[in-house]
Structures are given as C-alpha cells and as structure tokens.
Amino acid sequence: MDLFQVYPLFEITPVKAEGCWIMDKEGNQYLDLYGGHAVISIGHSHPHFVRGLEEQLNRIAFYSNSVRNPLQETLAQELGRASGLEDYRLFLCNSGAEANENALKLASFQTGKAKVIAFENSFHGRTSAAVAATDNPAIVAPLNAQHDVCFLPLNDSGALEKELAKGDTGAVILESIQGVGGLSMAETSFLKQADLLCRKYQAVLIADEVQSGFGRTGDFFAFQPSGIRPGIISMAKGMGNGFPIGGILIHPEFKARHGLLGTTFGGNHLACAASLAVLEVLEKEELLENAREMETHFRHRAEGLPEPVRVKGRGLMLGLEFNFEIAGLRKRLIENHRIFTGSSKNKNLLRILPPLNIDRGSLDLLFNALEKEIP
C-alpha cells in the first residue's frame, strides 16, 4: 500500500530532536524555527514532558469519557489559573480543527442560528465547518461549501456591524493574529468593537487561539491585551508540545447538557499529562517572558538586514516580510544553513515559530544566514 500523497515533502528524515534542534538519519542537525507549525512550545524532548508521559503511560494511557478522569479536572484548574480565565469551562478534543468545529457547533446551539462571519485570509482548519470558515476556496469541497459563511475584511467594524445587523449570524470567528494568512493582526479597537457587536446582535464571538495560544505571543492568549471576553476560545497546537490535544474554553453563560458535545479520544489520560507538563514548564521556565524578550532581540536583528524588511506578529509568532517571494530563500536556508522556517498565504513572508525556550544565539544563526542569502 502507498501513502495518499497530499503533502509536498522536503527530502529530510528526522530521527531525533532535542530543544530547538532536529537530527536527520544522516546525522545532520537542523535548527527548528518552525516548531512543526507552532506545535513545539517547550522544546523537543523536554525532560519534564517526557517524564510526565512515561509516568502516565505506566499507569493508564486511555479510557473513554464515560468514566471519571481526574486529570481532566486538574488540567481545567491549571489552565484556568495560567490563563486567568478561571470562570470559563473546558471541553477537550484532539486538534485545532476539531476545536473550531466544536466552537462553531456550540455557538449555533446557543443562538439557534447557522450563519458564520469569518475574515479574509483566515485559516481555521480542514474539517467541515472549520474549512468553510477558512478563506481558501482550493481546500473547500462542495460538501463544505454548503455552510453559510460570510468573509469580511479584518479590522472593518462598519462592515461587521452591517452584517450582524441582519440578525442571522450565530458566530463570528477570528484570529487575533492570523497564522497561515500571513500574520496580519486584529487591532485592539476592532477586537473590543467585535465583542460589543456580538453581544448587541446575539452572536457568539469565537477567538481562534489554535496557533497563537499557550504563550506563543508572550501573552497566554493573543486576544488578552484587548481585555475582551470571547464566548468561546479554541486552542490546540502548543497545548501538547507534539502530543495531539485540543480544546475550547467556554464562557459561563453557556449551559451544558449531556450529549451536547462528544469525543472518543479527546481528553485522554496521556493527552492531559502532556498538557499539564507544558503548563508546568511554561511557568517554571518563564517562557512567556522569554517570548517577549526574544521578540525584542528578533526585531533588533531585523533592523540590520541588508534588505528592508517588515517584522510582523508578536512574541514568538513572527514573520519577516520581504519585497520578493521567499520560496527560494526558504529552500536555501534549509539546504545551505540547515534552518527550518515557514511560509504562509503571503508569498513574501517568512514565518518564524520556534519553541518558546529558544535563545538569542539560535536566533542569531537565522540572521547570520539571512545576511548571506538575501540577494
């Protein structure tokens, strides 16, 4: 049997990883400044993370959600404390797409409405409603396209109110910092207005923190500096440092009932152990503070590049926007310097999403390479 080839692949086969580094089968070492799409939050093979999974594996790895799992309750408490959202409630699942799918479904249950407002250049996943709310027609199948979704320009409060005033919208889903779309940011004034408008017109504001959550931006969630209170917050990637886990945080105004949501694997014992280990390392090693400090260093080094460049993003969810397409540059960084970086819908943007415990010296390796490779 062959694989169903849907991914363009680099001819690199990783066999081991530690911290910010990946080793391939030939013994070559690569600097990981992409973290597998922002998944690696506390570094590859972090000893505390590995130990937590090993100890849990020796006790119980999985059982269904038909029995009590105290690890879920512990994770909810620790997540509430770390995020400052103790009054929200937690539903666990397996991925970012599934988190957004459940968020959209729950919003529709809550409001009795089917229509969704999303934003240009958004990316929310590849499952049915999540991909319908993603601004990329190439990955939306006819089955997905049956969802009622309206795309608006980001940061246009007037357009948002005009659409919400029609009264048929159940959910507004947005990324405070767009990931795949190219690191455009929702302005604080727009986030505040979106929060107010959703309450005025009885729609649920969903903050998609799948990529930007768990300290990636230097805040626990990217929306938090705005002071808003979304109806639902979705999260995944950095939540498990590579172990599949996702979830939604649900505002206390939502009422739970049996059967409203469900999942087979979500919130299993190993997944909870993985996420608890991440939370513990984030706090103990002060990685949110490190993300802010590394952003400052990143911006300083970017000022010295020979080609004018725009820095986008916040914390360690960053990008360098050049006045040329970066596909060739990204390839040269891998082949000539063994550095992994990311791309986006914006073909001129080099995305940087390293583990949150990266240091200045590792970032300097990137800028030293860029100084040699920029035409």
DRENDO-1510 file (C-alpha; in Angstrom, 1 decimal, always signed):
<recs>
REC; n; res; u; v; w
REC; 1; MET; +0.0; +0.0; +0.0 .
REC; 2; ASP; +1.2; +3.5; -0.9 .
REC; 3; LEU; +0.6; +6.7; +1.0 .
REC; 4; PHE; -2.0; +9.1; -0.3 .
REC; 5; GLN; +0.4; +11.9; -1.2 .
REC; 6; VAL; -1.1; +15.3; -0.3 .
REC; 7; TYR; +2.0; +16.9; +1.2 .
REC; 8; PRO; +4.9; +18.4; -0.6 .
REC; 9; LEU; +7.9; +17.0; +1.2 .
REC; 10; PHE; +11.5; +18.1; +1.9 .
REC; 11; GLU; +13.9; +15.2; +1.4 .
REC; 12; ILE; +14.7; +15.2; +5.2 .
REC; 13; THR; +14.0; +12.3; +7.6 .
REC; 14; PRO; +14.2; +13.4; +11.2 .
REC; 15; VAL; +15.1; +10.6; +13.7 .
REC; 16; LYS; +15.8; +12.6; +16.9 .
REC; 17; ALA; +15.0; +16.0; +18.3 .
REC; 18; GLU; +16.1; +18.0; +21.4 .
REC; 19; GLY; +15.3; +21.5; +22.4 .
REC; 20; CYS; +15.4; +23.7; +19.2 .
REC; 21; TRP; +17.3; +21.1; +17.2 .
REC; 22; ILE; +16.3; +18.2; +14.9 .
REC; 23; MET; +18.7; +15.4; +13.7 .
REC; 24; ASP; +18.1; +13.5; +10.5 .
REC; 25; LYS; +19.1; +9.9; +9.6 .
REC; 26; GLU; +22.4; +11.0; +8.1 .
REC; 27; GLY; +23.4; +12.8; +11.4 .
REC; 28; ASN; +22.8; +16.3; +10.1 .
REC; 29; GLN; +21.5; +18.8; +12.7 .
REC; 30; TYR; +18.8; +21.4; +11.8 .
REC; 31; LEU; +17.7; +24.5; +13.7 .
REC; 32; ASP; +13.9; +24.3; +14.1 .
REC; 33; LEU; +12.5; +27.8; +13.8 .
REC; 34; TYR; +9.1; +26.5; +12.8 .
REC; 35; GLY; +8.2; +24.0; +15.5 .
REC; 36; GLY; +6.1; +21.8; +13.3 .
REC; 37; HIS; +3.5; +24.6; +12.6 .
REC; 38; ALA; +3.9; +26.2; +16.1 .
REC; 39; VAL; +3.3; +22.9; +17.8 .
REC; 40; ILE; +6.6; +22.6; +19.7 .
REC; 41; SER; +6.1; +25.0; +22.6 .
REC; 42; ILE; +8.5; +23.9; +25.3 .
REC; 43; GLY; +11.2; +22.3; +23.0 .
REC; 44; HIS; +11.6; +18.9; +21.6 .
REC; 45; SER; +12.0; +16.0; +24.1 .
REC; 46; HIS; +11.9; +18.3; +27.1 .
REC; 47; PRO; +12.8; +16.1; +30.1 .
REC; 48; HIS; +9.8; +17.1; +32.2 .
REC; 49; PHE; +7.5; +16.5; +29.3 .
REC; 50; VAL; +9.0; +13.1; +28.5 .
REC; 51; ARG; +8.9; +12.1; +32.2 .
REC; 52; GLY; +5.3; +13.1; +32.6 .
REC; 53; LEU; +4.2; +11.0; +29.6 .
REC; 54; GLU; +6.3; +8.0; +30.7 .
REC; 55; GLU; +4.9; +8.0; +34.2 .
REC; 56; GLN; +1.3; +8.3; +32.9 .
REC; 57; LEU; +1.9; +5.6; +30.3 .
REC; 58; ASN; +2.9; +3.2; +33.1 .
REC; 59; ARG; -0.4; +3.9; +34.9 .
REC; 60; ILE; -3.1; +4.2; +32.3 .
REC; 61; ALA; -2.9; +5.7; +28.8 .
REC; 62; PHE; -6.6; +5.8; +27.8 .
REC; 63; TYR; -10.1; +5.2; +28.7 .
REC; 64; SER; -13.3; +6.7; +27.5 .
REC; 65; ASN; -15.2; +9.8; +28.7 .
REC; 66; SER; -17.8; +7.6; +30.3 .
REC; 67; VAL; -15.7; +7.4; +33.5 .
REC; 68; ARG; -14.1; +10.0; +35.7 .
REC; 69; ASN; -10.7; +11.2; +34.7 .
REC; 70; PRO; -9.3; +13.5; +37.4 .
REC; 71; LEU; -6.5; +14.6; +35.1 .
REC; 72; GLN; -9.1; +16.5; +33.1 .
REC; 73; GLU; -10.2; +18.3; +36.2 .
REC; 74; THR; -6.6; +19.1; +37.2 .
REC; 75; LEU; -5.9; +20.4; +33.7 .
REC; 76; ALA; -9.0; +22.6; +33.8 .
REC; 77; GLN; -7.9; +24.1; +37.1 .
REC; 78; GLU; -4.3; +24.7; +36.0 .
REC; 79; LEU; -5.4; +26.1; +32.6 .
REC; 80; GLY; -7.8; +28.5; +34.3 .
REC; 81; ARG; -5.0; +29.6; +36.7 .
REC; 82; ALA; -2.4; +30.1; +33.9 .
REC; 83; SER; -4.8; +32.0; +31.6 .
REC; 84; GLY; -6.6; +34.0; +34.3 .
REC; 85; LEU; -9.9; +32.6; +32.9 .
REC; 86; GLU; -11.0; +30.5; +36.0 .
REC; 87; ASP; -14.7; +31.1; +35.4 .
REC; 88; TYR; -14.6; +29.6; +31.9 .
REC; 89; ARG; -15.2; +25.8; +31.4 .
REC; 90; LEU; -13.1; +23.3; +29.4 .
REC; 91; PHE; -14.1; +20.8; +26.7 .
REC; 92; LEU; -11.2; +18.7; +25.4 .
REC; 93; CYS; -10.8; +17.3; +21.9 .
REC; 94; ASN; -7.8; +16.3; +19.7 .
REC; 95; SER; -6.9; +19.1; +17.3 .
REC; 96; GLY; -7.3; +22.7; +16.3 .
REC; 97; ALA; -9.8; +21.9; +13.5 .
REC; 98; GLU; -11.9; +19.8; +15.9 .
REC; 99; ALA; -11.7; +22.6; +18.5 .
REC; 100; ASN; -13.1; +25.1; +16.0 .
REC; 101; GLU; -15.7; +22.6; +14.7 .
REC; 102; ASN; -17.0; +22.2; +18.3 .
REC; 103; ALA; -16.8; +26.0; +18.9 .
REC; 104; LEU; -18.9; +26.7; +15.8 .
REC; 105; LYS; -21.4; +23.9; +16.6 .
REC; 106; LEU; -21.8; +25.1; +20.2 .
REC; 107; ALA; -22.3; +28.7; +19.0 .
REC; 108; SER; -25.1; +27.5; +16.7 .
REC; 109; PHE; -26.7; +25.6; +19.5 .
REC; 110; GLN; -26.5; +28.6; +21.8 .
REC; 111; THR; -28.0; +31.1; +19.3 .
REC; 112; GLY; -30.2; +28.9; +17.1 .
REC; 113; LYS; -28.5; +30.5; +14.0 .
REC; 114; ALA; -26.5; +28.9; +11.3 .
REC; 115; LYS; -24.6; +31.8; +9.7 .
REC; 116; VAL; -20.9; +32.4; +10.4 .
REC; 117; ILE; -18.8; +35.5; +9.9 .
REC; 118; ALA; -15.1; +34.9; +9.2 .
REC; 119; PHE; -12.4; +37.2; +7.9 .
REC; 120; GLU; -10.3; +37.5; +4.7 .
REC; 121; ASN; -7.1; +35.4; +4.9 .
REC; 122; SER; -8.4; +33.3; +7.8 .
REC; 123; PHE; -7.5; +29.7; +8.5 .
REC; 124; HIS; -9.5; +27.7; +10.9 .
REC; 125; GLY; -8.9; +24.1; +9.9 .
REC; 126; ARG; -9.8; +21.4; +7.3 .
REC; 127; THR; -13.0; +19.8; +8.8 .
REC; 128; SER; -16.4; +20.7; +7.6 .
REC; 129; ALA; -17.5; +24.0; +9.2 .
REC; 130; ALA; -13.9; +25.0; +10.1 .
REC; 131; VAL; -12.8; +24.8; +6.5 .
REC; 132; ALA; -15.9; +26.6; +5.3 .
REC; 133; ALA; -14.8; +29.4; +7.5 .
REC; 134; THR; -11.3; +29.3; +6.0 .
REC; 135; ASP; -10.5; +31.8; +3.2 .
REC; 136; ASN; -9.1; +29.3; +0.7 .
REC; 137; PRO; -11.5; +28.0; -1.9 .
REC; 138; ALA; -9.0; +25.4; -3.1 .
REC; 139; ILE; -9.4; +23.3; +0.1 .
REC; 140; VAL; -13.2; +23.8; +0.4 .
REC; 141; ALA; -15.1; +20.8; -1.1 .
REC; 142; PRO; -18.7; +21.2; -2.4 .
REC; 143; LEU; -19.9; +19.4; +0.8 .
REC; 144; ASN; -18.2; +22.0; +3.0 .
REC; 145; ALA; -19.3; +24.9; +0.8 .
REC; 146; GLN; -22.9; +24.4; +1.9 .
REC; 147; HIS; -22.2; +26.1; +5.2 .
REC; 148; ASP; -23.4; +29.7; +5.3 .
REC; 149; VAL; -20.2; +31.8; +5.8 .
REC; 150; CYS; -19.6; +35.4; +5.0 .
REC; 151; PHE; -16.0; +36.7; +4.7 .
REC; 152; LEU; -15.3; +40.3; +5.8 .
REC; 153; PRO; -12.1; +42.5; +5.8 .
REC; 154; LEU; -10.3; +42.3; +9.1 .
REC; 155; ASN; -10.4; +45.4; +11.2 .
REC; 156; ASP; -13.5; +46.8; +9.4 .
REC; 157; SER; -16.0; +47.4; +12.3 .
REC; 158; GLY; -18.5; +49.1; +9.9 .
REC; 159; ALA; -18.7; +46.0; +7.7 .
REC; 160; LEU; -19.0; +43.8; +10.7 .
REC; 161; GLU; -21.9; +45.7; +12.2 .
REC; 162; LYS; -23.7; +45.9; +8.8 .
REC; 163; GLU; -23.6; +42.1; +8.5 .
REC; 164; LEU; -24.5; +41.4; +12.1 .
REC; 165; ALA; -27.5; +43.8; +12.0 .
REC; 166; LYS; -29.2; +41.4; +9.6 .
REC; 167; GLY; -29.8; +39.2; +12.7 .
REC; 168; ASP; -29.0; +35.8; +11.2 .
REC; 169; THR; -25.4; +35.4; +12.4 .
REC; 170; GLY; -24.7; +32.8; +15.1 .
REC; 171; ALA; -20.9; +33.1; +15.3 .
REC; 172; VAL; -18.0; +35.5; +14.5 .
REC; 173; ILE; -14.7; +33.6; +14.4 .
REC; 174; LEU; -11.4; +35.4; +14.2 .
REC; 175; GLU; -7.7; +35.0; +14.8 .
REC; 176; SER; -6.2; +37.9; +16.8 .
REC; 177; ILE; -3.0; +37.2; +14.8 .
REC; 178; GLN; -3.6; +35.4; +11.5 .
REC; 179; GLY; -1.3; +32.4; +11.2 .
REC; 180; VAL; -1.5; +30.8; +7.7 .
REC; 181; GLY; -3.0; +34.0; +6.4 .
REC; 182; GLY; +0.3; +36.0; +6.9 .
REC; 183; LEU; +0.4; +37.4; +10.5 .
REC; 184; SER; -2.0; +40.3; +10.0 .
REC; 185; MET; -3.2; +41.4; +13.4 .
REC; 186; ALA; -6.7; +42.4; +14.7 .
REC; 187; GLU; -6.4; +45.9; +16.1 .
REC; 188; THR; -7.3; +46.3; +19.8 .
REC; 189; SER; -10.1; +48.7; +18.9 .
REC; 190; PHE; -11.6; +46.2; +16.4 .
REC; 191; LEU; -11.5; +43.3; +19.0 .
REC; 192; LYS; -13.3; +45.5; +21.5 .
REC; 193; GLN; -15.9; +46.5; +18.9 .
REC; 194; ALA; -16.4; +42.9; +17.7 .
REC; 195; ASP; -17.0; +41.9; +21.3 .
REC; 196; LEU; -19.6; +44.6; +21.8 .
REC; 197; LEU; -21.3; +44.0; +18.5 .
REC; 198; CYS; -21.6; +40.2; +19.1 .
REC; 199; ARG; -23.3; +40.9; +22.4 .
REC; 200; LYS; -25.6; +43.5; +20.8 .
REC; 201; TYR; -26.7; +41.2; +18.0 .
REC; 202; GLN; -26.8; +37.9; +19.9 .
REC; 203; ALA; -23.9; +36.3; +18.1 .
REC; 204; VAL; -21.0; +34.3; +19.7 .
REC; 205; LEU; -17.5; +35.7; +19.4 .
REC; 206; ILE; -15.0; +32.8; +18.9 .
REC; 207; ALA; -11.4; +33.6; +19.5 .
REC; 208; ASP; -9.3; +31.1; +17.5 .
REC; 209; GLU; -6.1; +30.7; +19.5 .
REC; 210; VAL; -5.1; +27.4; +18.0 .
REC; 211; GLN; -1.8; +28.8; +16.8 .
REC; 212; SER; -1.4; +31.9; +19.0 .
REC; 213; GLY; -2.4; +30.4; +22.3 .
REC; 214; PHE; -0.4; +28.9; +25.2 .
REC; 215; GLY; +2.1; +31.7; +25.4 .
REC; 216; ARG; +3.1; +31.9; +21.7 .
REC; 217; THR; +2.7; +35.7; +21.6 .
REC; 218; GLY; +4.1; +36.5; +25.0 .
REC; 219; ASP; +0.5; +36.6; +26.5 .
REC; 220; PHE; -1.2; +33.3; +27.3 .
REC; 221; PHE; -3.8; +34.1; +24.6 .
REC; 222; ALA; -3.2; +36.7; +21.9 .
REC; 223; PHE; -6.6; +38.4; +22.4 .
REC; 224; GLN; -6.0; +39.1; +26.1 .
REC; 225; PRO; -4.3; +42.6; +25.9 .
REC; 226; SER; -7.5; +43.9; +24.4 .
REC; 227; GLY; -9.5; +43.0; +27.6 .
REC; 228; ILE; -12.3; +41.3; +25.7 .
REC; 229; ARG; -14.3; +38.2; +26.9 .
REC; 230; PRO; -15.0; +35.9; +23.9 .
REC; 231; GLY; -17.8; +33.5; +24.1 .
REC; 232; ILE; -15.6; +30.6; +23.1 .
REC; 233; ILE; -11.8; +30.3; +22.9 .
REC; 234; SER; -10.3; +27.5; +20.7 .
REC; 235; MET; -6.8; +26.1; +21.3 .
REC; 236; ALA; -4.5; +23.2; +20.2 .
REC; 237; LYS; -1.0; +23.3; +18.7 .
REC; 238; GLY; +1.3; +24.4; +21.6 .
REC; 239; MET; -1.1; +22.8; +24.1 .
REC; 240; GLY; +0.6; +19.4; +24.0 .
REC; 241; ASN; +4.1; +20.0; +22.6 .
REC; 242; GLY; +3.5; +17.5; +19.9 .
REC; 243; PHE; +1.0; +15.2; +21.6 .
REC; 244; PRO; -2.4; +15.5; +19.9 .
REC; 245; ILE; -4.7; +17.6; +22.1 .
REC; 246; GLY; -7.1; +20.5; +21.5 .
REC; 247; GLY; -9.9; +22.1; +23.4 .
REC; 248; ILE; -12.3; +25.0; +23.8 .
REC; 249; LEU; -12.8; +27.3; +26.8 .
REC; 250; ILE; -16.5; +28.2; +27.2 .
REC; 251; HIS; -17.9; +31.3; +28.7 .
REC; 252; PRO; -20.0; +30.7; +31.9 .
REC; 253; GLU; -23.2; +32.0; +30.1 .
REC; 254; PHE; -23.3; +28.7; +28.2 .
REC; 255; LYS; -25.3; +25.8; +29.8 .
REC; 256; ALA; -24.0; +22.3; +29.4 .
REC; 257; ARG; -26.2; +19.3; +28.8 .
REC; 258; HIS; -25.5; +15.6; +28.3 .
REC; 259; GLY; -24.7; +14.8; +24.7 .
REC; 260; LEU; -24.3; +18.4; +23.6 .
REC; 261; LEU; -20.6; +17.7; +22.5 .
REC; 262; GLY; -18.6; +14.5; +22.5 .
REC; 263; THR; -15.3; +12.9; +21.6 .
REC; 264; THR; -13.8; +9.4; +21.7 .
REC; 265; PHE; -10.1; +10.3; +22.2 .
REC; 266; GLY; -10.3; +13.8; +23.5 .
REC; 267; GLY; -9.1; +14.4; +27.0 .
REC; 268; ASN; -7.5; +11.0; +27.3 .
REC; 269; HIS; -5.0; +10.4; +30.2 .
REC; 270; LEU; -1.9; +10.8; +28.1 .
REC; 271; ALA; -3.1; +14.0; +26.4 .
REC; 272; CYS; -3.9; +15.5; +29.8 .
REC; 273; ALA; -0.5; +14.5; +31.2 .
REC; 274; ALA; +1.2; +16.1; +28.1 .
REC; 275; SER; -0.7; +19.4; +28.5 .
REC; 276; LEU; -0.1; +19.6; +32.2 .
REC; 277; ALA; +3.6; +19.1; +31.6 .
REC; 278; VAL; +3.5; +22.0; +29.1 .
REC; 279; LEU; +1.8; +24.3; +31.6 .
REC; 280; GLU; +4.3; +23.4; +34.3 .
REC; 281; VAL; +7.3; +24.2; +32.1 .
REC; 282; LEU; +5.8; +27.4; +30.8 .
REC; 283; GLU; +5.5; +28.7; +34.3 .
REC; 284; LYS; +8.7; +27.2; +35.8 .
REC; 285; GLU; +11.0; +28.4; +32.9 .
REC; 286; GLU; +9.1; +31.7; +32.5 .
REC; 287; LEU; +8.6; +31.1; +28.8 .
REC; 288; LEU; +6.0; +33.8; +28.2 .
REC; 289; GLU; +8.6; +36.3; +29.4 .
REC; 290; ASN; +11.2; +34.7; +27.2 .
REC; 291; ALA; +8.9; +35.0; +24.2 .
REC; 292; ARG; +8.7; +38.8; +24.8 .
REC; 293; GLU; +12.4; +39.1; +25.2 .
REC; 294; MET; +13.2; +37.1; +22.1 .
REC; 295; GLU; +10.8; +39.3; +20.1 .
REC; 296; THR; +12.8; +42.4; +21.1 .
REC; 297; HIS; +16.0; +40.7; +20.1 .
REC; 298; PHE; +14.5; +39.5; +16.8 .
REC; 299; ARG; +13.3; +43.0; +15.9 .
REC; 300; HIS; +16.7; +44.4; +16.7 .
REC; 301; ARG; +18.5; +41.9; +14.5 .
REC; 302; ALA; +16.0; +42.5; +11.7 .
REC; 303; GLU; +16.9; +46.2; +11.6 .
REC; 304; GLY; +20.4; +45.2; +10.5 .
REC; 305; LEU; +19.4; +43.1; +7.4 .
REC; 306; PRO; +20.7; +44.4; +4.1 .
REC; 307; GLU; +17.3; +44.4; +2.5 .
REC; 308; PRO; +14.4; +46.5; +4.0 .
REC; 309; VAL; +12.1; +44.1; +5.8 .
REC; 310; ARG; +8.9; +44.4; +7.8 .
REC; 311; VAL; +8.6; +42.5; +11.0 .
REC; 312; LYS; +5.0; +41.1; +11.6 .
REC; 313; GLY; +3.5; +39.4; +14.6 .
REC; 314; ARG; +4.2; +39.3; +18.3 .
REC; 315; GLY; +6.1; +37.3; +20.8 .
REC; 316; LEU; +7.5; +34.2; +19.0 .
REC; 317; MET; +4.7; +34.2; +16.4 .
REC; 318; LEU; +6.8; +36.3; +14.0 .
REC; 319; GLY; +7.4; +36.9; +10.3 .
REC; 320; LEU; +9.8; +38.8; +8.1 .
REC; 321; GLU; +8.0; +40.3; +5.1 .
REC; 322; PHE; +10.4; +41.0; +2.1 .
REC; 323; ASN; +9.7; +42.7; -1.2 .
REC; 324; PHE; +10.2; +39.4; -3.0 .
REC; 325; GLU; +8.8; +35.9; -2.8 .
REC; 326; ILE; +10.6; +33.8; -0.2 .
REC; 327; ALA; +10.2; +30.3; -1.5 .
REC; 328; GLY; +13.8; +30.3; -2.8 .
REC; 329; LEU; +15.2; +31.9; +0.3 .
REC; 330; ARG; +13.4; +29.3; +2.5 .
REC; 331; LYS; +14.9; +26.5; +0.4 .
REC; 332; ARG; +18.4; +27.9; +0.7 .
REC; 333; LEU; +18.0; +28.3; +4.5 .
REC; 334; ILE; +17.4; +24.6; +4.7 .
REC; 335; GLU; +19.9; +23.4; +2.1 .
REC; 336; ASN; +22.8; +25.8; +2.9 .
REC; 337; HIS; +22.3; +26.5; +6.6 .
REC; 338; ARG; +20.0; +23.7; +7.9 .
REC; 339; ILE; +17.4; +26.0; +9.3 .
REC; 340; PHE; +13.7; +25.3; +9.2 .
REC; 341; THR; +11.3; +28.2; +8.7 .
REC; 342; GLY; +7.7; +28.5; +7.5 .
REC; 343; SER; +5.7; +30.0; +4.7 .
REC; 344; SER; +2.2; +31.5; +4.5 .
REC; 345; LYS; -0.5; +32.6; +2.1 .
REC; 346; ASN; +1.6; +35.8; +1.8 .
REC; 347; LYS; +4.3; +34.6; -0.6 .
REC; 348; ASN; +6.7; +37.4; +0.6 .
REC; 349; LEU; +6.5; +36.3; +4.3 .
REC; 350; LEU; +9.0; +34.1; +6.1 .
REC; 351; ARG; +7.3; +32.7; +9.2 .
REC; 352; ILE; +9.2; +32.1; +12.4 .
REC; 353; LEU; +7.5; +29.9; +15.1 .
REC; 354; PRO; +10.3; +28.4; +17.2 .
REC; 355; PRO; +10.0; +26.6; +20.6 .
REC; 356; LEU; +9.3; +29.2; +23.3 .
REC; 357; ASN; +12.6; +28.4; +25.1 .
REC; 358; ILE; +14.8; +29.5; +22.2 .
REC; 359; ASP; +17.7; +31.7; +23.0 .
REC; 360; ARG; +19.4; +34.7; +21.4 .
REC; 361; GLY; +22.2; +32.7; +19.9 .
REC; 362; SER; +19.8; +30.5; +18.0 .
REC; 363; LEU; +18.0; +33.4; +16.5 .
REC; 364; ASP; +21.4; +35.0; +15.6 .
REC; 365; LEU; +22.1; +31.9; +13.5 .
REC; 366; LEU; +19.0; +32.8; +11.4 .
REC; 367; PHE; +20.0; +36.4; +10.9 .
REC; 368; ASN; +23.6; +35.5; +10.1 .
REC; 369; ALA; +22.3; +33.1; +7.4 .
REC; 370; LEU; +19.9; +35.8; +6.1 .
REC; 371; GLU; +22.7; +38.3; +5.7 .
REC; 372; LYS; +24.5; +35.8; +3.5 .
REC; 373; GLU; +21.4; +34.7; +1.5 .
REC; 374; ILE; +19.4; +37.8; +0.8 .
REC; 375; PRO; +20.0; +38.9; -2.8 .
</recs>
